Amino acid sequence: MILKTKTGISVDTEIDLTPGERHILQKLLVWEVMASSPEEFRRKKDEAFKRGWNQSGPLREREIMKSITTDMEEKVAQRLSETSPKIIRGGQPL
């Protein structure tokens, strides 16, 4: 799979990521659409790196993964800002 971040970084997950990183990425793709806040997404990301993959233990978050996860976190924030009700004068949602 080829990922392209908002900053223009292109990542070939088969070549550029380790098996453990690909496993974490799969989990984070789910959390990208399920997280109720950027903080929750960040927490899930941190947990995934602490646990590692296939009983491997913790994984270090390399720069390539930081680029991907930062982009994902921004997408979470954007999704939530687009779906949250807009409040108008008088406290009523639009």
C-alpha contacts under 8 A as a table, 3 or more apart, distances in Angstrom:
res1	aa1	res2	aa2	distance
1	M	12	D	5.87
1	M	13	T	5.55
1	M	14	E	6.79
2	I	10	S	6.79
2	I	11	V	5.49
2	I	12	D	4.50
2	I	13	T	6.18
3	L	10	S	5.67
3	L	11	V	5.02
3	L	12	D	6.48
3	L	13	T	7.35
4	K	8	G	6.04
4	K	9	I	5.51
4	K	10	S	4.41
4	K	11	V	6.25
5	T	8	G	5.26
5	T	9	I	5.25
5	T	10	S	6.61
5	T	67	S	7.35
5	T	68	I	6.53
5	T	71	D	6.05
6	K	9	I	7.41
6	K	71	D	6.63
9	I	67	S	7.86
11	V	16	D	6.31
11	V	64	I	7.93
12	D	15	I	5.51
12	D	16	D	5.53
12	D	17	L	7.57
13	T	16	D	5.30
13	T	17	L	5.14
13	T	22	R	6.72
14	E	17	L	6.19
14	E	18	T	7.82
15	I	18	T	7.83
16	D	64	I	7.99
17	L	20	G	7.91
17	L	21	E	5.67
17	L	22	R	6.13
18	T	21	E	5.11
18	T	22	R	6.25
19	P	22	R	5.09
19	P	23	H	6.25
20	G	23	H	5.09
20	G	24	I	6.31
20	G	52	G	6.58
20	G	53	W	5.16
20	G	54	N	7.81
20	G	59	L	7.64
21	E	24	I	5.06
21	E	25	L	6.03
21	E	65	M	7.56
22	R	25	L	4.94
22	R	26	Q	6.22
23	H	26	Q	5.18
23	H	27	K	6.58
23	H	53	W	6.75
24	I	27	K	5.17
24	I	28	L	6.17
24	I	45	K	7.82
24	I	48	A	6.12
24	I	49	F	7.28
24	I	52	G	7.69
24	I	53	W	7.47
25	L	28	L	4.95
25	L	29	L	6.06
26	Q	29	L	5.24
26	Q	30	V	6.86
27	K	30	V	5.46
27	K	31	W	6.55
28	L	31	W	4.79
28	L	32	E	5.90
28	L	41	F	7.77
28	L	44	K	7.60
28	L	45	K	6.71
29	L	32	E	5.09
29	L	33	V	7.09
30	V	33	V	5.72
30	V	34	M	6.30
31	W	34	M	4.73
31	W	35	A	5.21
31	W	41	F	6.21
31	W	44	K	7.55
32	E	35	A	6.02
32	E	41	F	6.84
32	E	72	M	6.29
32	E	73	E	7.20
32	E	75	K	7.31
32	E	76	V	5.73
33	V	76	V	6.98
35	A	38	P	7.04
35	A	40	E	5.82
35	A	41	F	5.48
35	A	76	V	7.12
36	S	40	E	6.48
36	S	41	F	7.82
36	S	80	L	7.53
37	S	40	E	5.19
37	S	41	F	6.49
37	S	76	V	6.97
37	S	77	A	6.85
37	S	80	L	7.29
38	P	41	F	5.05
38	P	42	R	6.16
38	P	73	E	5.74
38	P	74	E	7.60
38	P	76	V	5.91
38	P	77	A	5.74
39	E	42	R	5.00
39	E	43	R	6.13
40	E	43	R	5.01
40	E	44	K	6.22
41	F	44	K	5.18
41	F	45	K	6.18
41	F	73	E	6.64
41	F	76	V	7.67
42	R	45	K	5.01
42	R	46	D	6.15
42	R	73	E	7.19
43	R	46	D	5.13
43	R	47	E	6.17
44	K	47	E	5.05
44	K	48	A	6.13
45	K	48	A	5.13
45	K	49	F	6.36
45	K	69	T	7.88
46	D	49	F	5.27
46	D	50	K	6.19
47	E	50	K	5.07
47	E	51	R	6.17
48	A	51	R	5.24
48	A	52	G	5.98
49	F	52	G	5.18
49	F	58	P	5.58
49	F	59	L	5.11
49	F	60	R	6.77
49	F	61	E	6.95
50	K	57	G	6.93
50	K	58	P	4.34
50	K	59	L	6.40
51	R	55	Q	7.59
51	R	56	S	7.78
51	R	57	G	5.49
51	R	58	P	5.15
51	R	59	L	7.56
52	G	55	Q	6.66
52	G	56	S	5.57
52	G	57	G	4.77
52	G	58	P	4.54
52	G	59	L	5.32
53	W	56	S	5.30
53	W	57	G	6.81
53	W	58	P	7.97
56	S	59	L	7.96
61	E	65	M	5.96
61	E	66	K	6.38
62	R	65	M	5.39
62	R	66	K	6.27
63	E	66	K	4.86
63	E	67	S	6.20
64	I	67	S	5.24
64	I	68	I	6.48
65	M	68	I	4.97
65	M	69	T	5.96
66	K	69	T	5.17
66	K	70	T	5.82
67	S	70	T	5.34
67	S	71	D	6.27
68	I	71	D	5.23
68	I	72	M	6.24
69	T	72	M	4.86
69	T	73	E	6.01
70	T	73	E	5.09
70	T	74	E	6.29
71	D	74	E	5.17
71	D	75	K	6.35
72	M	75	K	5.00
72	M	76	V	6.33
73	E	76	V	5.04
73	E	77	A	6.40
74	E	77	A	5.09
74	E	78	Q	6.15
75	K	78	Q	4.98
75	K	79	R	5.99
76	V	79	R	5.15
76	V	80	L	6.21
77	A	80	L	5.24
77	A	81	S	6.14
78	Q	81	S	5.13
78	Q	82	E	6.21
79	R	82	E	5.25
79	R	83	T	6.30
80	L	83	T	5.15
80	L	84	S	5.91
81	S	84	S	5.45
85	P	93	P	5.64
85	P	94	L	6.49
86	K	93	P	5.42
86	K	94	L	5.50
87	I	91	G	5.75
87	I	92	Q	5.65
87	I	93	P	4.52
87	I	94	L	6.16
88	I	91	G	5.76
88	I	92	Q	5.69
88	I	93	P	6.19
88	I	94	L	6.60
89	R	92	Q	6.88
